[in-house]
Amino acid sequence: MAKRKNIDDDRMKEPESAETSSEESSGEDDTNMLDVEFEWFDPQPEHDFHGLKTLLRQLFDVDAQSFDLSALTDLILAQPLLGSTVKVEGNETDPYAFLTVLNLHEHQDKPVIQQLTNYIHAQSKRNTDISQLDALLNKSSDARVGLVLTERLINIPSEVVPPMYNMLLEEISWAIEEKEPYDFTHYVIFSKIYREVASPLDEEDVPKQKKQKKAAEKGSSETFYFHPEDEVLQRHAAAFGSFDFLKEAAGSDSKRTFQELGVKPEGHMILIEAAKFEGAVKALQEYFNQS
């Protein structure tokens, strides 16, 4: 039976939905709050397969088709004492968020890990900011790299993240005491960012000279984070960088709602040396305590 993980702050406040608050807060400036109790659990093979697979598909975006997500989900669930899920209505429901770490060397013979490793190799060669990943993952390297995978539904607050990282540190420490293969030298955190880009629809009637000027401006677009914690983790990183997905994505207009600019998601990786990982996690906790 799954045991609920104990943390100090497992109650958070979330804004009420627009439909609910619009009826009750007409003329009021204050935001109505709804109490939501988040629960942290160990990964559960009996209940979490489909939820985890959906979150992995969200994390890898259009490149998800490059990986055997079923095999990857099974691998995550095969180490139930390492990593966490976040749920709202008990253990038997789908996870709203998860975090885990996989030993890329220990599982190097598994096809899905080979897919992930080859993917990281390919992306590290396309972006010099993360080029050292290529050497670290080489079979002749002595590095022991842990791949950190974490994702959550869009409306889940970032505050659920620090407890998962804190518990991961504890679980890795316990695993090392038991001589389990989690004595890493480096951690690679796979994530996503996005950039605002001009919509092709907006440029159809623009003269050629102006189009060229706009194209030049696109290269300096600001980076936005799906995971705000990435900005904190990067301060402790040996390297980090973003990259275009390998698969062709739909046009930016498919992700545009009521704004002038479209959204272009990109992959993102953060490399942290093991000696600095605990400090990065502590900084994460301090950052969200202040916010």
Secondary structure, DSSP 8 states (H G I E B T S, - for coil): ----B--S--EEEEE--HHHHHHH-TT--S--EEEEE-EEE---TTT-HHHHHHHHHHHHGGGGGGS-HHHHHHHHHT-TTS-EEEESS-TTS--SEEEEEEETTTTTTSHHHHHHHHHHHHHHHH-GGGTHHHHHTSTT----EEEEEEEE-TTS-GGGHHHHHHHHHHHHHHHHHTT-S---SEEEEEEEEEEEEE-GGGGTTS-HHHHHHHHHHHTT--EEESSTHHHHHHTT-SEEEEE--SS----GGGG-SSSSEEEEEEEEEEEEEHHHHHHHHHHHHHHHHH-
